[in-house]
Structure formats: structure tokens, C-alpha cells
Amino acid sequence: MTEEREKKVTEYFSWTHPFSVAVHNISKEFNIGSLLRTAHCAKVKEFFLIGEKSFNTYAAVSSNKWTKITYFEKLEDFTNYIQTTSYNLILIEQSEGSISLFDFEYPSNPLFLLGAEKGGLPNEFIKNNNYPTLEIPQFGMVHSLNLSCSGSIVIYHYLNKLYKENKNNAKVYI
């Protein structure tokens, strides 16, 4: 490895933004790879795969080499783990009681959880937990956005608010 490359790698691993992303039972591997790529570009702390763990490495464009990926077989195992951390879980879902992206106030250390392309997150999971639910307003005839698109919108909306709050900092370190 060249000295320049080594310096770049060291800099990359020296900090992350204070958020993480999780996906549950995503069947379209390209969507996972694409969202992983976006999460990497946004310097996510961690990326969680729940249920389905395969992803399209072409879409990920090697971001899986540079991003911490943690796998859980079951949603229950994931939520049990989250309860032992400082993460604030936020569900990304169109559901009754969800809060518009335009009005959402992000807590510190958010962890965004996105569900399957068809069916989203399990209804009993949404109803039986007190996690805030964020919804991206949609105005077209198609009822939902692509998973990787939705995740990317939320990630960069969060970063926009984070950087506006910390506008004097060139970077937001954790």
C-alpha cells in the first residue's frame, strides 16, 4: 500500500457520523448493496442486516470492505441487542401515526430501520414497540419509494440537519 493510500485509509477510519442503518428481510439484494454504498459514503457507524444477509456486491462497490456490518438472524435478537446500546431506533415506514420527514426531530445517535420492499416492517413490531416512525411524504400515484432510495433520503436529510446544527464544524465526530 502506498503511503498516500495508507493515509487515506487511516483518515477514513478515524471518525464516523453518529448514526447507523439497519435493514430487515430485504429480498432484493441490489437494494441492500446500493443502500450499503450510500451508508458508507455518508460515513455510517454501523450497518445491520437482519434476516436476509445476502447483498449485491456490484451495487455495494466495495463499501462492504470499509463499513462495519453486523448480522442478526431474527428481528428480536436485533432489538434485544439495541436495548444494550445507546442507539435510538427509528422506524422508516408508512404507517398510522408516522411522522413526516419534514417535521421529524432526530434524537441523538439514531439507528434507522427499514423493512422489506413488500410489506415493510411487521405490523406487530410497529404496534408493540414505542419507537418513533418516520415517513417520507409521497405525492405520486405509486405508493412507495425504492428501499435504497428511501434509506438514502433519510440518511442525507439527517446529515443535513446534523450539519446545520453544527455549522461551525467541518466534520461531526463521534
Secondary structure, 3 states (H helix, E strand, C coil): CCHHHHHHHHHHCCCCCCCEEEEECCCCHHHHHHHHHHHHHCCCCCEEEECCCCCCHHHHCCHHHCCCEEEECCHHHHHHHHCCCCCEEEEECCCCCCEECCCCCCCCCEEEEECECCCECCHHHHHCCCCCEEECCCCCCCCCCCHHHHHHHHHHHHHHHHHHHCCCCCCCCC
